[in-house]
Amino acid sequence: MNDLDEIKRRLDGFSAFCATVREALKGEGSLQSDVDLSGMEKEVGEICALIGTLPGSEGEPLLNSLIALSDEIAHLEEDLKEQHQALAEEIRGISDRQRATSAYGSSLPPKTK
């Protein structure tokens, strides 16, 4: 396998990973299972480093894959921001209910027999 094939394979794999995460986010607006995103930056860095080793215009066939991956990452970023915002609102709602329960619960007169 030459460098161009390896880069293309990794681009396709990374794009598929991003699509899988986006699909997982669509399930009720939150991840249905744990997804580890910590390696994304490293993978992008390694792919970019491999592209940087290609001589001259040899990387031109990768342009469409790179554009598609860039779009996929942008969509994933938006999906993650939406999930974060939804979770923040849910947490605020829980906190508000707890405060209300505490406030109303302490103001009730004691029960008599």
HELIX and SHEET records of a PDB file:
HELIX    1   1 ASP A    3  LYS A   26  1                                  24    
HELIX    2   2 MET A   40  GLY A   52  1                                  13    
HELIX    3   3 GLY A   56  LEU A   62  5                                   7    
HELIX    4   4 LEU A   63  SER A  107  1                                  45    
END                                                                             
